[in-house]
Amino acid sequence: MKLCTLSAAPVMSSKKPDTTTIPIVDLGQLGLGVAGGLSEDELQRVAKELGAALTGVGFVYLKNHGIPSQQLAVLRMAYYPTVPSTVPPNTIRCAAHTDCGTITLLFQDDMGGLQVRDVEGRWVDATPIPGTIVVNAGDLLQFWTGGKYVATEHRVIIPEEEVRRQSPRQSIAFFVQPNAETLVRPLDGSNTYQPITAKQHRLNRIRMIYT
Ligand SMILES: O=C(O)CCC(=O)C(=O)O
């Protein structure tokens, strides 16, 4: 688990944006995947187009982005409602699990409740630092590194403090995954883990959970 601090610098312009239209930037011109690529001038032009779109409305629709349709990365927003007084503290709110992708970014506020299991098997509070991102290692990172980076088992528990129990908890998790057909095998050449595609591993996990 690693922590990094987010910059407080504003990303978007303070100018009131025109939100009536979302700009479209066509990346088809980049010739993605084609050897040679764009000239510096062309890259500058596309970068300026993107910069203008993002500092104006703050959103941009990317056309012909070249990202294969079978990409598996997911942004999950989970809402945990307030907790009735009948529920004892430390009750499990999100069951212990590892994530099935490579890394997961967990955006932190000050609500807490996340716990990770250490190498001795003890549950440790991942005390939240607002404005930071917890980076969680997932199964495929473990497979890829031949077990050097072990997938972090984690869970969420109900807090003790009344103020936290009476506030809803909003979790924002970005699950980074290789494309579906990517074959993941230990990069150290060992046979610690059998080769498996990202998609097959995810299907195996879904079957385990729901059967
Ligand atoms: O809510 C959290 O802090 C963790 C969420 C989580 O583990 C998950 O969505 O897989």
The ligand as an SDF file (V2000), in Angstrom:
LIG
                    3D

 10  9  0  0  0  0  0  0  0  0999 V2000
  -14.6950    1.3510    0.0450 O   0  0  0  0  0  0  0  0  0  0  0  0
  -13.5020    1.1410    0.1360 C   0  0  0  0  0  0  0  0  0  0  0  0
  -12.7320    1.8850    0.7480 O   0  0  0  0  0  0  0  0  0  0  0  0
  -12.9160   -0.0990   -0.5140 C   0  0  0  0  0  0  0  0  0  0  0  0
  -13.7690   -0.5810   -1.6290 C   0  0  0  0  0  0  0  0  0  0  0  0
  -13.3210   -1.8960   -2.1540 C   0  0  0  0  0  0  0  0  0  0  0  0
  -12.5440   -2.6050   -1.5780 O   0  0  0  0  0  0  0  0  0  0  0  0
  -13.8680   -2.3420   -3.4400 C   0  0  0  0  0  0  0  0  0  0  0  0
  -14.7510   -1.6670   -3.9770 O   0  0  0  0  0  0  0  0  0  0  0  0
  -13.4120   -3.4150   -3.9230 O   0  0  0  0  0  0  0  0  0  0  0  0
  1  2  2  0
  2  3  1  0
  2  4  1  0
  4  5  1  0
  5  6  1  0
  6  7  2  0
  6  8  1  0
  8  9  2  0
  8 10  1  0
M  END
$$$$
